[in-house]
């Protein structure tokens, strides 16, 4: 059984960085990828907090990117041949949505990072998500599309209430 979320994190990060690419060359692409990976990692750890949860998603599969591609208007088949598109099956829609929420709301990102600090994924390992929670000017410039609230709104809106419920189960959501 797979109790590791790395395939899901890698695929969902790749989907985000392909859908909202960095502007400005190789350094910008690397900075954008780091921010996306940090957001996806936090979202995945929130969504699958235990090894059992991770093993179950490993067995059942996360669902793939088809609905996300449709929402964003991406044509997945235009860029990938059938063999290279296998990574798309590991994209998790909820994790992508939660990551979009974290990338566009610094306060929510800080709450999420604080929530995973008590979880089992980060036990014994000092993990810092600085580029997610306090991006500098270069980070923001590199990830201008990736952090743009209007561009990410359709993806973020998919599962935002569930993220709020996960972070603060007693809080009533007001629309």
C-alpha positions as CSV (number, residue, x, y, z in Angstrom):
1,X,0.0,0.0,0.0
2,X,1.2,3.5,-0.8
3,X,1.1,5.7,2.3
4,X,3.1,8.4,0.6
5,X,1.4,11.5,-0.9
6,X,4.4,12.4,-3.1
7,X,2.8,11.3,-6.4
8,X,-0.4,13.3,-5.7
9,X,1.6,16.3,-4.6
10,X,3.9,16.2,-7.6
11,X,1.0,15.8,-10.1
12,X,-1.2,18.5,-8.5
13,X,1.8,20.9,-8.4
14,X,2.4,20.2,-12.0
15,X,-1.2,20.8,-12.9
16,X,-1.1,24.2,-11.1
17,X,2.2,25.3,-12.6
18,X,1.0,24.3,-16.1
19,X,-2.4,26.0,-15.7
20,X,-0.9,29.2,-14.1
21,X,2.7,29.4,-15.4
22,X,5.3,31.7,-14.1
23,X,6.5,34.7,-16.0
24,X,10.1,35.6,-16.3
25,X,12.4,32.7,-17.1
26,X,13.9,29.7,-15.3
27,X,14.3,31.4,-11.9
28,X,10.7,32.6,-12.0
29,X,9.5,29.1,-13.0
30,X,11.4,27.6,-10.1
31,X,10.0,30.1,-7.6
32,X,6.5,29.5,-8.9
33,X,6.9,25.8,-8.6
34,X,8.2,26.0,-5.0
35,X,5.2,28.1,-4.0
36,X,2.8,25.8,-5.8
37,X,4.4,22.7,-4.2
38,X,4.3,24.3,-0.7
39,X,0.6,25.1,-1.1
40,X,-0.2,21.6,-2.5
41,X,1.8,20.0,0.3
42,X,-0.1,21.8,3.0
43,X,-3.4,21.1,1.3
44,X,-2.6,17.4,0.9
45,X,-1.5,17.1,4.5
46,X,-4.8,18.7,5.6
47,X,-6.9,16.6,3.3
48,X,-5.1,13.3,4.1
49,X,-3.9,13.8,7.7
50,X,-3.1,10.1,8.6
51,X,-1.0,7.4,6.9
52,X,-4.3,5.5,6.5
53,X,-5.9,8.4,4.6
54,X,-2.8,8.5,2.4
55,X,-2.9,4.8,1.8
56,X,-6.6,4.9,0.9
57,X,-6.1,7.7,-1.7
58,X,-3.1,5.7,-3.0
59,X,-5.3,2.7,-3.5
60,X,-8.5,4.4,-4.8
61,X,-6.7,7.2,-6.7
62,X,-7.4,10.9,-6.3
63,X,-9.6,11.4,-9.4
64,X,-7.6,13.2,-12.0
65,X,-7.6,16.6,-13.6
66,X,-10.5,16.3,-16.1
67,X,-12.9,18.5,-14.2
68,X,-10.2,21.0,-13.3
69,X,-9.2,21.1,-17.0
70,X,-12.8,21.7,-18.0
71,X,-13.2,24.5,-15.4
72,X,-10.1,26.3,-16.4
73,X,-10.7,25.8,-20.1
74,X,-7.5,23.8,-20.6
75,X,-7.2,21.2,-23.3
76,X,-5.1,18.5,-21.7
77,X,-4.9,16.5,-24.9
78,X,-3.3,19.4,-26.8
79,X,-0.1,19.3,-24.8
80,X,0.3,15.7,-23.7
81,X,0.3,12.4,-25.6
82,X,-1.6,9.6,-23.9
83,X,1.6,8.1,-22.3
84,X,2.8,11.4,-20.9
85,X,-0.6,12.3,-19.6
86,X,-0.6,9.6,-17.0
87,X,0.5,12.1,-14.3
88,X,-2.9,13.8,-14.7
89,X,-4.6,10.8,-13.1
90,X,-2.8,11.7,-9.8
91,X,-4.2,15.2,-9.7
92,X,-6.5,15.7,-6.7
93,X,-9.3,18.2,-7.3
94,X,-9.9,19.0,-3.6
95,X,-6.1,19.5,-3.0
96,X,-5.8,21.7,-6.0
97,X,-8.8,23.8,-4.9
98,X,-7.4,24.1,-1.3
99,X,-4.0,25.0,-2.7
100,X,-5.6,27.7,-4.8
101,X,-7.3,29.1,-1.7
102,X,-4.0,29.1,0.2
103,X,-2.1,30.8,-2.6
104,X,-4.6,33.6,-2.8
105,X,-5.3,34.2,0.9
106,X,-2.3,34.7,3.2
107,X,-4.3,34.5,6.4
108,X,-5.8,31.2,5.4
109,X,-2.4,29.9,4.4
110,X,-1.0,30.8,7.9
111,X,-4.0,29.0,9.5
112,X,-3.4,26.0,7.4
113,X,0.3,25.8,8.1
114,X,-0.5,26.1,11.9
115,X,-3.0,23.3,11.6
116,X,-0.5,20.9,10.0
117,X,2.1,21.6,12.6
118,X,0.2,19.4,15.0
119,X,-0.4,16.7,12.4
120,X,1.5,13.4,11.8
121,X,3.2,14.4,8.5
122,X,5.5,17.0,10.0
123,X,6.4,15.1,13.1
124,X,10.1,15.4,14.0
125,X,10.9,17.4,10.9
126,X,11.3,21.2,11.0
127,X,9.3,22.3,8.0
128,X,9.0,25.9,6.9
129,X,6.5,27.1,4.3
130,X,7.9,30.6,4.0
131,X,7.3,31.1,0.3
132,X,3.7,30.2,0.8
133,X,2.9,32.3,3.9
134,X,5.3,35.2,3.4
135,X,6.3,35.5,-0.2
136,X,8.7,38.3,-1.0
137,X,8.4,40.6,-4.0
138,X,10.4,38.2,-6.3
139,X,8.1,35.3,-5.2
140,X,5.0,37.4,-5.9
141,X,6.3,38.5,-9.3
142,X,7.3,35.0,-10.4
143,X,3.9,33.6,-9.3
144,X,1.7,36.5,-10.5
145,X,-0.7,34.2,-12.3
146,X,-0.5,31.5,-9.6
147,X,-1.5,33.9,-6.9
148,X,-4.0,36.0,-8.8
149,X,-7.3,35.7,-6.9
150,X,-9.5,36.4,-9.9
151,X,-7.8,33.8,-12.1
152,X,-7.8,31.1,-9.4
153,X,-11.4,31.9,-8.2
154,X,-13.1,29.1,-10.2
155,X,-10.8,26.5,-8.8
156,X,-10.6,27.9,-5.3
157,X,-14.4,28.1,-5.1
158,X,-14.9,24.4,-5.7
159,X,-14.0,23.3,-2.2
160,X,-13.4,26.5,-0.1
161,X,-16.2,25.7,2.4
162,X,-14.6,22.3,3.1
163,X,-11.3,23.9,3.7
164,X,-12.8,26.4,6.1
165,X,-14.6,23.6,7.9
166,X,-11.4,21.6,8.2
167,X,-9.5,24.6,9.6
168,X,-12.2,25.7,12.0
169,X,-14.9,23.1,12.4
170,X,-16.9,25.1,14.9
171,X,-17.1,28.3,12.8
172,X,-20.3,28.8,10.8
173,X,-19.6,29.9,7.3
174,X,-21.3,33.1,6.3
175,X,-21.7,33.7,2.5
